[in-house]
Amino acid sequence: HSTQSPPPSTTANTRNSNNTNLQMTDTSPELNILESFGFLVLAGTIISILTIIVFGFAVRQRNIFIAPRCTARPAETIHAPDSKHPAQQRGNPWLGWVTWTLSLSYDTMLGGIP
């Protein structure tokens, strides 16, 4: 007996139907790209939220190693929740500094924060 292989047009079909280890996916490359992009956006969002939380705790604890210039200054320059001067009312340590920074006038930034 001589063994002959099936014609090339049916080789792919018999290989996929006979071999259970090879699984063909019905997803398109565009769907795989969108899925990967979604995972990247999700991972980036989680990392960003964790970073803001950790940064907020560092500000709240008045960690002087939060920035190089903070090591030579008092801890109250990092976060002073009981400040008497309105220009230093920074809000909460997590996101309050964002709105505080955006509310500063150009003259205040040039003249220095009291």
N, C-alpha and C positions, 0 to 999 in steps of 0.2 A: 504494500500500500504506500502511496505517496500522499503526503499531507500538503494540501494547498491552502494558502491563506485566502480569505474572502477578498473580493474586489475592494479597492481603496475607498470607494464611496460608502461602504457599509462598515469599514474598520472602526471608525470613530463611534458609531452607534453601538456595535457589539462590545467595544472596549468599555464604554460608559455604562452599559446595561449589565455587563458581567462582573465588573470590578466594583465592589461596594466601597472601597477605600477612596476612589476618586468621586468627588461630588461636584457637580456643575452648579454654579449659582446662577440664579436668574436675575441678579441685580445688575444694573447698568453701571458703568464707570462713573457717571455723573452722580448717581445716588451714593456711591462709595465716597466720592469727594465731599458731598454735602454732609454725609455722616461724620467723616473725619473732621470737617470744619466745625460741625456742631460740638464734637468732643473737645476740640481746641478752645472754642468759645466758652464752653462750660468749665474746663480746667482753668482758663485764664480768669474767669469770673470768681471762681472759688479761691484762687491764689490771691486775687486782688482784695477780696473781702477779708481773708485771713491776714493779709499785710496791713490793712487799715485797722483791724482789731488789735494786732500786736503793736502797731505804732501808737494807737490810742492809749494802750496800757503803759507804754514807755513814757508818753507825755504825762499821763496821770501820775505816774510814780516819780516824775521829774528826773528821769535818768539823764545824767550829764553827758553820756556817751551817745546821745541821739544824733548829735551833729558835732563836728570838730570844734566849732566856735563856742559851743556850750560848756566846754570844760573849763574855760577861763571866766565864766560868768556865774552869778548866783542861780540856784535852781529855780527861783521865782521867775526868771526870764523865760523859762521853758513853759511853765503853766502856773498862773496865779489866779486861782478861782475866786479869791476874796479881794481882788484888786479894787482900790478906791477910784482910780482914774478911769474914765469911760473908754479911753483909747485902748486899754488893756483888758477889756471885758471880752474874752475870746470864746466864751461858750464852752461846750463840752470838749473833752480832749480828743474825741474821735473825729468828728467832722466840723466842730465849731470853728476851728482855725481856718477852714476854707471860706466860710461866709465872712469871718472877721478880716481876712486878708483882702477879699474882694470889696469890703466896705471902706477900706482905708483910702483917704484922699491922696492925691499926688503930692500936695504940700506936706502932709503928714509923713509920707514915705521919704521925701527929700530931707525934711527937717529932723526926722528920727522920732521914734515912738517914745512918749514920755514914760 
